[in-house]
Amino acid sequence: MFFLLLLINILACRKKSYSKKLTGRRLISKMTDSEVKAATSDSTAGKMIFQPILEDGVFRFDCSANDREAVYPSLSFTNNKSRDVPVMSNKAPSYIPSFECRLGQQIVKLEWSFLVVKFPAGTSFYGTGEVSGQLERTGKRVFTWNTDAWGYGPETTSLYQSHPWVLAVLPNGEALGILADTTRRCEIDLRTECRIQFISLPSFPVITFGPFSSPTAVLVSLSHAIGTVFMPPKWSLGYHQCRWSYDSQERVLEISRKFREKGIPCDVIWMDIDYMDGFRCFTFDKAYFLQERFADPKSLVKDLHNIGFKAIWMLDPGIKHEEGYFVYDSGSKHDVWIQKADGKPFVGDVWPGPCVFPDFTQSKARAWWANLVKDFISNGVDGIWNDMNEPAIFKTVTKTMPESNIHRGDNELGGCQSHAHYHNVVYGMLMARSTYEGMGLADRRKRPFVLTRAGFIGSQRYAATWTGDNLSNWEHLQMSISMMLQLSSTLSARILILPEAQGGKSQETIVHINRASFEVVLFPLCLWKKDGRLDITVTMGLSGQPLSGPDIGGFAGNATPKLFGRWLGFGAMFPFCRGHSETGTIDHEPWSFGKEVCYPYFWL
């Protein structure tokens, strides 16, 4: 039944066919009232056919003309029409991927596409989004499958977000970007020298950007396709303080006032999951063993605003399966839950116990969630934190819901498909989008701020991100630098020390962070000057997500003063700068480690 339903929706949602004929090495695509000429290659010998799209130097590759017409809409492009409509160009691509289709060995035998791009000797690879380990990805393998990865290590192959994207830097300094535009599980294999291989279910297009004169030019072109980061509110660029959990509004105010008393800059305080009533989203815990923990959230936010703090509150996707709980009752009435193959709502365990999950591929579900967010904002909420949105499920080996679950998606997103198709974009990007839109409904005069743990390439249009549940140790400090760079920041930083800090002489130092050299960890201590100022110029984003950062000090485990100080030094230069720690660990507020540890970094 499921496969029949899937086939019906694919046939219903297929785009209008173009009339195509090959003329030498040119493809003439006839559309409704106009004729567009686009360059193409011979489709024989395993070479992919191509057409120019978007702008000069950008090409879309498909295994065949039939595959080109059968692919699903792009969920990474800001405007998916720009991926599907050819443009006028006389240029031909420098690198043409080859492909091979093989039958897998699973019990249900599926055909897999192996797409390969070869490069000259000396090419190095970067990107691949949120990954642990070294900055240069040459020799590595990544699987794009959003995964709840608490305590990940340098060899973990799947983390919270999926970016099927590689940046290749050629020996001559030019660069080429390659995007496998598929939402499904995809293997990015960079273990063979000078070769990129994408492996996923057919059919999906590959988009190439360049080669251009520099990596910066490639990433500018990428941003024309997947969009730029949302404009964040100014306060979100300051220091944030969080913990799982500050367990009452009195404790929240105590921490906030101590920042002011000690003169430590901080702009935002965060409320983790324990503010809720039994972990029910959109509620406040007003009674806990006869003690009211968050009895008056509006009053709490007003007090925080009075001392210069903004307040961010967590929302998870799992909605407690409980009649009488207004969110569950409303969602059931509007029929917004993800379904099992038999058509019944899927129920999985998360923090509240048995939960149902909104199907964000449906416009009605996104609108329903956005209106809940709009009402939630009326409590004075300044920003929203989307966590557990891979989606994470307890008591399962896979840590997520079954791939056979059904999403009744809008036609423009790909129609009714299995969870295997939508997993990488539903929780993350579409949840973040719904949350972002809900904040906009609440007050269009204010810039929304959303933080998401899970996401897909293009999520930066709606939300910032962080690198998940890291550990309080030196290895994770080192990894946090390269992880943040893979998503967002720089291959080099210009550090300008003003004349008054150098006895009247200015000094400029270029710090290259190539391969995330561990020695670079020392530079904040060496360059800090009491009367000086550091000017950090961000020069290049590697995967299109410029607003990101790690949990400073590490989420799980106890940081030492030296470790926390080093981490805070780097954190002061990260685009998103938040200290966060797990329940059961020692206090990780900056003053917990002594004045000599925290003060230098806050006054960079």
C-alpha positions in Angstrom: 0.0 0.0 0.0 2.8 2.4 0.9 4.7 1.9 -2.3 1.5 2.3 -4.3 0.7 5.6 -2.6 4.3 6.7 -3.1 4.0 5.9 -6.9 0.7 7.8 -7.2 2.2 10.9 -5.6 5.3 10.8 -7.7 3.2 10.7 -10.9 0.9 13.4 -9.6 3.8 15.7 -8.7 6.0 15.3 -11.8 6.9 18.6 -13.4 5.8 19.4 -17.0 8.1 17.7 -19.5 10.3 19.7 -21.7 10.6 18.8 -25.4 14.3 18.1 -25.9 16.5 17.3 -28.9 20.3 17.0 -29.1 22.1 19.1 -31.7 25.8 18.2 -31.5 26.9 19.3 -28.0 23.9 21.7 -27.5 20.6 21.0 -26.0 17.5 22.9 -27.1 14.9 23.0 -24.4 11.5 24.0 -25.6 9.2 25.5 -22.9 5.7 27.0 -23.1 6.3 30.3 -25.0 10.1 30.6 -25.2 13.2 28.7 -26.4 16.2 28.5 -24.2 19.6 27.2 -25.5 21.9 25.5 -23.0 25.2 23.6 -23.4 25.2 19.9 -22.7 27.6 17.0 -22.9 27.3 13.6 -24.5 25.3 11.3 -22.2 27.2 8.2 -23.2 30.1 6.5 -21.4 28.7 7.3 -18.0 29.1 11.0 -18.4 26.3 13.1 -16.9 24.3 15.5 -19.1 24.4 19.1 -18.0 22.9 22.5 -18.4 23.9 26.0 -17.1 21.7 27.4 -14.4 21.5 30.4 -12.0 24.5 32.3 -13.4 27.8 32.0 -15.3 29.9 29.1 -14.0 27.1 27.2 -12.3 26.0 23.9 -13.9 23.4 21.2 -13.1 24.2 17.6 -13.9 21.8 14.7 -14.3 22.4 11.1 -15.2 19.9 11.3 -18.1 17.1 13.5 -19.5 14.6 11.2 -17.9 16.3 11.6 -14.5 16.3 15.4 -14.9 12.5 15.4 -15.3 11.9 12.8 -12.5 13.9 14.5 -9.7 12.1 15.9 -6.7 12.0 19.7 -6.0 15.0 21.3 -4.5 14.7 22.0 -0.8 18.2 23.5 -0.5 17.7 26.3 -3.1 15.9 29.5 -2.0 14.0 29.3 -5.3 13.9 25.8 -6.6 12.9 27.1 -10.1 16.5 28.5 -10.4 17.7 24.9 -10.2 15.3 23.6 -12.8 15.4 26.4 -15.4 18.4 26.6 -17.7 20.0 30.0 -18.6 21.8 31.3 -21.6 25.5 30.4 -21.6 28.3 29.5 -24.0 30.6 28.2 -21.3 31.2 24.5 -20.8 32.0 23.0 -17.4 35.7 22.1 -16.6 34.7 19.1 -14.5 32.0 16.7 -15.6 30.9 14.0 -13.1 30.6 10.4 -14.2 28.0 8.0 -12.8 27.3 4.4 -12.3 24.1 2.7 -11.0 24.5 -0.5 -8.9 22.1 -2.8 -7.2 22.5 -2.9 -3.5 22.8 -6.0 -1.4 20.0 -5.3 1.1 17.1 -7.7 1.5 15.0 -5.2 -0.4 17.4 -4.5 -3.3 17.6 -0.9 -4.2 19.5 0.8 -7.0 22.2 3.2 -5.9 23.8 6.1 -7.8 27.5 6.5 -7.6 28.5 9.9 -8.8 32.2 10.7 -9.2 34.2 13.9 -9.8 37.9 13.6 -10.4 40.5 16.4 -9.8 44.2 17.0 -10.5 46.8 15.9 -8.0 47.2 18.3 -5.1 43.5 19.2 -4.8 42.3 19.5 -1.2 38.7 19.1 0.0 36.8 21.1 2.6 33.1 21.7 3.6 30.7 18.7 4.1 28.9 20.9 6.7 28.7 19.9 10.4 31.5 17.3 10.8 33.9 16.5 13.5 37.7 16.0 13.1 40.1 18.0 11.0 39.3 21.0 8.9 40.5 19.5 5.7 38.3 16.6 4.7 40.6 14.9 2.3 40.7 11.2 3.1 37.4 11.3 5.1 33.9 9.8 4.7 30.7 11.5 5.8 27.1 10.3 5.8 24.4 12.9 5.6 21.8 11.6 8.1 20.8 13.9 10.9 21.6 12.0 14.1 21.4 12.7 17.8 25.1 12.3 18.5 25.8 13.0 22.2 29.5 12.9 22.9 30.6 12.5 19.3 34.2 12.0 18.4 36.6 12.9 15.6 35.6 9.8 13.6 31.9 10.2 14.0 30.4 10.1 10.5 26.9 11.5 11.0 26.0 14.5 13.2 23.0 16.7 13.7 22.9 18.4 10.3 23.3 17.4 6.7 25.2 19.4 4.1 25.9 17.3 1.0 28.4 19.8 -0.2 32.2 19.8 -0.9 34.5 22.7 -1.5 37.5 21.6 -3.7 40.6 23.9 -3.6 42.7 23.2 -6.7 46.5 23.3 -6.9 46.5 26.7 -8.8 44.4 28.3 -6.0 41.1 28.2 -7.9 38.1 26.5 -6.2 35.1 24.4 -7.2 32.0 23.7 -5.1 29.9 20.6 -5.6 26.4 20.1 -4.2 24.6 16.8 -4.3 21.0 18.1 -4.2 19.3 15.2 -2.4 17.4 15.1 0.9 18.1 11.4 1.4 20.9 9.6 3.2 24.0 10.3 1.2 27.6 9.1 1.5 30.3 11.6 0.7 33.5 9.6 0.1 36.7 11.6 0.0 39.0 8.7 0.8 40.4 8.2 -2.7 43.0 10.9 -3.6 41.7 13.7 -5.8 38.2 12.2 -6.1 34.8 13.0 -4.7 32.1 10.3 -4.7 28.5 10.8 -3.8 26.4 7.7 -3.1 22.6 7.9 -2.7 19.4 6.6 -4.1 18.7 7.8 -7.7 18.0 10.1 -9.1 19.4 13.4 -7.8 21.1 16.3 -9.6 24.6 17.5 -8.9 25.3 21.2 -9.0 28.8 22.6 -9.6 29.9 26.1 -8.7 33.0 27.2 -10.6 35.8 26.7 -10.9 36.2 30.3 -9.8 39.3 32.3 -8.9 39.0 31.6 -5.1 37.0 29.7 -2.5 35.4 33.0 -1.6 34.0 33.4 -5.1 32.6 29.8 -4.9 30.9 30.5 -1.6 29.4 33.8 -2.9 27.9 31.8 -5.8 26.6 29.1 -3.4 24.8 31.8 -1.4 23.0 32.9 -4.6 21.5 29.4 -4.7 20.8 28.5 -1.1 20.4 32.0 0.3 22.1 34.0 3.0 21.7 34.0 6.7 18.7 35.6 8.2 19.4 39.1 9.7 19.9 38.4 13.4 19.0 40.9 16.1 22.0 42.8 17.3 21.7 41.4 20.9 22.2 37.9 19.6 25.8 38.6 18.7 26.8 39.1 22.3 27.6 36.4 25.0 24.8 34.0 25.9 24.5 32.0 29.1 22.7 28.7 29.4 22.5 25.5 31.5 20.4 22.4 31.7 18.8 23.7 33.7 18.2 26.9 35.7 15.4 25.3 37.6 13.3 28.3 38.7 12.8 31.9 37.8 14.5 32.9 41.0 17.7 31.0 39.9 17.5 32.6 36.5 17.4 36.1 38.0 20.2 35.2 40.5 22.5 34.2 37.6 21.6 37.3 35.6 22.1 39.7 38.4 25.5 38.2 39.2 26.6 39.0 35.7 25.7 42.6 36.3 27.3 42.7 39.7 30.6 41.3 38.4 30.6 43.5 35.3 30.8 40.6 32.9 29.1 41.3 29.6 26.2 39.0 28.8 23.2 39.8 26.7 21.0 36.6 26.8 19.9 34.0 29.3 18.4 30.7 28.2 15.7 28.5 29.6 16.2 24.8 29.0 13.6 22.1 29.0 12.8 22.1 32.8 10.8 25.4 32.6 8.0 23.3 31.0 5.2 21.6 32.8 6.2 17.9 32.5 8.2 18.7 29.4 5.0 19.7 27.5 5.9 22.3 24.9 4.3 25.7 25.1 3.6 25.3 28.9 5.3 26.6 32.1 5.9 24.6 35.2 3.9 26.4 37.8 3.9 23.6 40.4 6.7 21.2 41.2 6.4 19.4 44.5 4.2 22.2 45.8 6.8 24.8 44.6 6.1 27.1 41.8 9.2 27.2 39.6 8.0 29.4 36.7 4.9 30.9 38.2 5.0 34.1 36.2 7.1 34.0 33.0 5.9 37.4 31.9 7.2 39.0 35.1 10.4 37.0 34.8 11.1 38.3 31.3 10.2 41.9 32.4 12.7 41.7 35.2 15.4 40.4 32.8 14.7 43.1 30.3 15.0 45.7 33.1 18.6 44.6 33.6 19.5 44.3 30.0 18.9 40.6 29.3 17.0 38.9 26.5 15.3 35.5 27.2 15.3 32.5 24.9 13.2 29.4 25.6 13.4 25.9 24.3 10.8 24.1 22.1 11.1 20.5 21.1 9.1 18.8 18.3 7.8 15.9 20.4 4.2 16.7 21.6 3.0 14.7 24.5 0.4 12.1 23.5 -2.2 13.1 26.1 -5.8 14.1 25.7 -6.6 17.3 27.5 -3.2 18.8 26.7 -4.2 21.7 24.5 -1.3 21.3 22.0 -2.1 17.7 21.4 -5.8 18.3 21.1 -5.3 21.1 18.7 -2.9 19.2 16.5 -5.2 16.2 16.4 -8.1 18.4 15.4 -6.0 19.9 12.5 -4.6 16.4 11.5 -0.9 17.5 11.5 0.9 14.4 12.9 3.3 12.3 11.1 1.7 8.9 10.3 2.8 5.3 10.2 2.4 3.3 7.0 -1.0 2.2 8.3 -2.2 5.8 8.5 -2.3 6.1 12.2 -0.2 8.8 14.0 3.3 7.7 14.9 4.0 7.7 18.6 7.6 7.7 20.0 9.2 8.3 23.4 11.0 11.5 24.1 11.3 13.7 27.3 7.5 13.9 28.0 7.0 10.1 27.4 4.9 9.0 24.4 4.8 11.8 21.8 3.4 12.6 18.4 5.3 14.7 15.9 4.1 17.5 13.6 4.5 16.9 9.9 6.2 20.1 8.9 6.1 19.1 5.2 2.4 20.2 5.2 1.7 23.9 5.0 -1.2 23.5 7.4 1.1 21.9 10.0 3.6 24.8 9.6 0.9 27.3 10.0 -0.5 25.5 13.0 3.0 25.5 14.7 3.6 29.2 13.7 0.4 30.3 15.4 1.4 28.4 18.6 4.7 30.2 18.5 3.0 33.5 18.0 0.9 33.0 21.1 4.0 31.8 23.0 5.8 35.0 22.2 3.1 37.0 24.0 4.8 35.9 27.3 7.7 38.1 26.4 9.8 35.5 24.7 12.7 37.0 22.7 14.0 33.9 20.9 13.3 30.2 20.5 15.6 27.2 20.7 14.6 24.2 18.6 16.3 21.1 20.1 15.9 17.3 19.6 14.8 18.0 16.1 16.6 15.4 14.0 14.1 14.1 15.2 15.6 12.3 18.2 13.6 9.3 19.6 14.4 7.4 22.8 14.4 3.6 23.1 15.4 2.9 19.5 18.6 1.7 18.0 18.4 4.2 15.2 17.7 7.1 17.6 15.0 8.4 15.3 11.6 7.4 13.9 11.1 4.6 11.3 12.1 5.4 7.8 8.7 3.9 6.6 6.7 6.7 8.4 4.7 8.8 6.0 4.9 12.6 5.4 1.9 14.0 3.5 4.0 16.8 2.0 2.9 19.7 -0.1 3.4 19.1 -3.8 6.0 21.9 -4.1 8.1 20.0 -1.5 7.8 16.6 -3.2 4.4 15.4 -2.2 3.6 12.3 0.0 6.9 10.6 0.8 8.5 8.3 3.4 10.5 9.6 6.3 13.6 8.3 4.5 13.0 11.0 1.9 12.3 13.9 4.3 14.3 13.0 7.4 17.2 15.4 6.7 15.0 18.5 6.1 11.8 18.0 8.2 13.3 18.5 11.7 15.6 20.9 11.3 15.0 23.2 8.5 11.2 23.0 8.2 10.7 23.2 11.9 13.1 26.2 12.1 11.2 27.8 9.2 7.9 27.3 11.0 9.3 28.8 14.2 10.9 31.7 12.4 7.6 32.5 10.6 5.7 32.3 13.9 8.0 34.8 15.5 7.4 37.1 12.5 3.7 36.8 13.0 4.1 37.9 16.6 5.8 41.1 15.9 7.0 42.1 12.4 9.0 45.0 13.8 11.4 42.7 15.6 14.0 40.4 14.0 13.3 36.8 14.9 16.0 34.7 16.5 15.9 30.9 16.2 18.6 28.4 17.2 18.3 24.9 15.7 20.3 21.7 16.5 19.3 19.8 13.3 19.3 21.2 9.8 20.0 20.9 6.1 22.0 23.0 3.7 19.9 26.2 3.4 18.8 26.2 7.1 20.7 29.5 7.6 17.8 31.3 6.0 15.8 30.7 9.2 18.1 29.8 12.1 21.5 29.9 13.8 23.0 26.6 14.9 25.4 25.1 17.4 27.5 22.0 17.3 25.4 19.9 19.7 26.3 17.9 22.8 30.1 18.2 23.0 32.4 17.2 25.9 34.5 19.2 28.3 37.9 18.2 27.1 40.8 19.5 25.0 39.9 17.2 22.0 36.5 18.8 21.8 37.9 22.3 22.1 40.2 21.5 19.1 37.3 20.0 17.1 35.0 23.0 17.9 37.3 25.3 16.0 37.3 23.2 12.8 33.6 22.4 13.1 32.7 26.0 13.4 34.9 26.8 10.4 33.4 24.1 8.3 30.0 25.6 8.9 30.8 29.3 9.0 33.7 31.3 9.8 37.2 31.7 8.3 40.2 30.2 6.8 42.1 33.3 8.0 41.4 36.1 10.4 42.9 39.6 10.3 43.8 40.7 13.8 44.5 44.4 14.1 46.0 45.8 17.3 45.4 49.5 17.5 48.3 52.0 18.0 47.6 52.8 21.6 48.1 49.1 22.5 51.5 49.0 20.8 53.2 52.2 22.0 52.0 54.2 19.0 52.7 51.5 16.4 49.9 49.5 14.7 50.5 45.8 14.1 48.6 43.5 11.8 48.9 39.8 12.1 47.4 37.2 9.7 46.5 34.0 11.6 45.9 31.1 9.3 43.7 28.5 10.7 44.2 26.0 7.9 43.8 22.4 9.2 42.8 23.9 12.6 46.4 23.8 14.0 46.1 23.2 17.7 48.8 25.8 18.4 46.3 28.5 17.3 44.5 27.9 20.6 47.2 30.0 22.3 46.7 33.2 20.3 43.9 34.9 22.3 46.1 35.0 25.4 49.1 36.3 23.5 47.3 39.1 21.7 45.0 40.4 24.4 45.9 44.0 25.4 44.3 45.9 28.2 43.9 49.1 26.1 43.8 47.5 22.7 41.1 46.0 20.6 40.9 43.1 18.2 39.3 43.5 14.8 38.3 40.1 13.5 37.5 40.1 9.8 35.5 37.0 8.7 36.6 36.2 5.2 35.0 32.9 4.2 32.1 30.6 5.1 32.7 27.0 4.1 29.2 25.5 4.1 26.9 28.5 4.0 26.0 28.7 7.7 27.7 31.8 9.1 26.0 32.0 12.5 27.2 29.0 14.5 29.4 28.0 17.5 29.9 25.3 20.1 28.9 25.0 23.7 31.7 26.9 25.2 33.5 24.9 27.9 31.8 21.7 26.8 28.3 20.5 27.4 29.0 17.2 29.2 31.7 16.8 31.9 33.5 19.3 34.1 35.8 21.9 32.5 39.0 22.9 34.3 39.9 26.6 34.6 42.6 26.4 31.9 40.3 24.5 29.5 37.4 26.9 30.1 39.7 30.0 29.6 41.1 28.8 26.3 37.6 27.9 25.1 36.2 31.2 26.1 39.0 33.0 24.3 38.0 31.3 21.1 34.3 31.6 21.8 34.6 35.4 22.0 35.5 35.3 18.3 32.8 32.8 17.2 29.8 34.2 15.4 27.5 32.5 18.0 28.9 32.7 21.5 27.1 30.6 24.2 28.3 28.9 27.4 26.2 25.8 28.1 26.5 22.8 30.4 24.7 19.6 31.3 22.8 18.8 34.5 25.0 17.1 37.1 28.2 19.0 36.2 29.9 21.7 38.1 28.9 25.3 37.6 30.2 26.7 34.2 29.3 30.3 34.6 32.5 32.4 33.7 33.1 33.5 37.3 33.2 29.9 38.5 36.8 29.5 37.2 38.2 32.7 38.7 38.7 36.3 37.6 42.0 35.7 35.8 40.3 33.1 33.5 37.3 35.0 32.2 37.9 38.7 32.3 40.5 39.1 29.5 38.3 37.5 26.9 35.2 39.5 27.6 37.1 42.7 26.9 38.7 41.7 23.6 
